[in-house]
Structure formats: C-alpha cells, structure tokens
Amino acid sequence: MRSTSLPCRSATLAFAVSLAGVLVFVFGASAHAQQPIQIFLSAVDADEKPVVDLKEEEIDIQVDGAACPVARFEAINWPTKLTVMVDNSPVFNDSLRQLRESLRAFFKAIPPTMEVSLVSTAPAPRFIYKAGNDRVKLMSSIDLLTPDSAAPRFIDALAEAADRAVKEKAGKEIKNFFPVFFIVGNNGVEGSSPRDYQVNKLFKQTLESAATVHVVMLSSSSRQLDIGAGTNQIEVGLKLTQLTGGRYEAIAAQTRLTTLLPEFATQIARSQSRQSNQYRITCQPPAGSKPQRITAATRRDGISAALTFDGRVP
C-alpha cells in the first residue's frame, strides 16, 4: 500500500493527490486542534469512471496515525458552472473567424448539461451569453463576439467572475457548485488598472469559491511587459492557474486555438465528471491533538482517488 503527502498553505486549501488505497494531507500551521475536519474524496475505477457507491465503512480516516471517527459521510453531486471570457480586442481582428470556430469546437466538447456563460473582455467585461445550457442560443451568440478598439480587461473579467461565484454560493439560497473560469487573452495592453487590494481580493475569492482557472495567452515577443506592480494579466493568470491547479498555455499564433480550445474542453469535462461525484467526509480528531497529517485509506481495490479540502479536482 502506497502513501504520499503534500504540504498545504492552510487547513482550507490543498491540492489533490491521486493514488491507490491511501490518501494523505499535511496540515499547515493554521490548522486548529480539536475542530472537526472536513475533506472531499473523489474516486474513479480502472476505466476512469466515478465510483458512486462507496460506503462509510469502506473508508478509514486517521489524523497523525490516530483514528478520526467519521461524524458525517455523504455523497455529493454538485454541478460545474463554466465562465468563458474571450479577448475581442484588435489583436484578434485578423483571426476573428478562427476564434469563433474554435469556440464552437470548444463548446461542442463541453457536456450539454453544464451551465456556461460567454463574456467578451473589451472594452469591459460584457455578457455575450448569460448563464444557461441552451446550446443553440449559445452557438448563435458566438457571432455576437465582435472586435472592439479598446484594450481588453483581462483582470477585471476574472475579478467579476470570482465575485459572482462567491455571491451566488453564499446567497440567500445557498448553492453548492464548482466554478471554472476559462479565459483567452493576449500579452498586449491591458485595460484593467486594479489596486493591489483588488488583486488580492480576486485571489481570495477564487480560492474561497473552489474555482479552477484556465488561461490561454497569446504572446508577442515584441511586447515589453510592465510587471513592476505584479498585477498585469500574465502575472495574475499564472498565479491563479498555479493556485487552483489549472492550466496556463502561452501561444505564439492564433492558429493554435483550433486544436487547443477543444483540448481544454476535454479537460474541463473530465474534471466535471470527478468533481460532481464525490464524498464529503467530516471527522473529529482526538481531543488535545494538533493535526499535522490526515490519511484516508480505502478498503476497495482497483480505485484511484483524490483527496482535497475544498472538492476542487482540476
């Protein structure tokens, strides 16, 4: 039986570890003694299909080698909600048709039941298609993606998406779901001019909502980067993908969009399958303990699992 461990920044943020049989987490300094611990477990079989019939008695939870009695074991089936943000600045003028066709191929590979939104980023974030799963209207709306002479607002678009996700999940009717933000931008002039606290808020809200961020950045070697403040689109995009386990792709030519966007769609669909079929487990660590490591062992053979604190499985 194999085991592994990962350091995490806090007791509420961690990255998935996938292995057979044993799942381990190392707690950060902010873990508090004697408080109940909540974790999410996602399991798949040898064919990568979600295991949806695990029972509480098939899971053993330990904290630092001591049993952590399970107080609650529940299967969850939370949806994934996808926000797609697209640069419609002059950079893409010559490849607008290709961009539209790439988006159509992207959405064709997204499960039809997944709620999606489409947003343009120039001159400001604007809905092209509001949240829904009407694929006919969505495909038609792609033609409304038209060039704008203003600079795109990459950071503002992500900030608005993160803010919407947090508010929706904490609204009067609490809704549990996993947000995914997919954004296409370029490393040219950025229209956003956020202050440091606004960027920090973006990072905080993205993590709080258990969102996954994927970025495609069209790069130009002739562009001189202004990263002195650390808040331009490249720095923010890289940081968010690293924090959330997402994917960052820098491309040098628009022609790459044709094959790249469907690749992202396949990854997002696979993530949805795992995230939407998980188990939320709450256990009570031993009195007086100061948790450093939590282990979840399964008694069922032939499965691979991911253990997280927030349910995010990119």
Salt bridges, closest charged atoms under 4 A:
ASP53 OD1 - ARG300 NH1 2.81
GLU58 OE1 - ARG300 NH2 2.86
ASP60 OD1 - ARG299 NH2 2.74
GLU74 OE2 - ARG72 NE 3.38
GLU74 OE2 - ARG280 NE 2.79
GLU101 OE2 - ARG104 NH1 2.91
GLU115 OE2 - LYS81 NZ 3.87
ASP143 OD1 - ARG104 NH2 2.56
ASP156 OD2 - ARG153 NH1 3.67
ASP163 OD2 - LYS167 NZ 3.04
GLU168 OE2 - LYS81 NZ 2.43
GLU208 OE2 - LYS204 NZ 2.29
GLU249 OE2 - ARG247 NE 3.06
GLU263 OE1 - ARG247 NH2 2.92
GLU263 OE2 - ARG256 NH2 3.52
ASP310 OD2 - ARG312 NH1 3.02
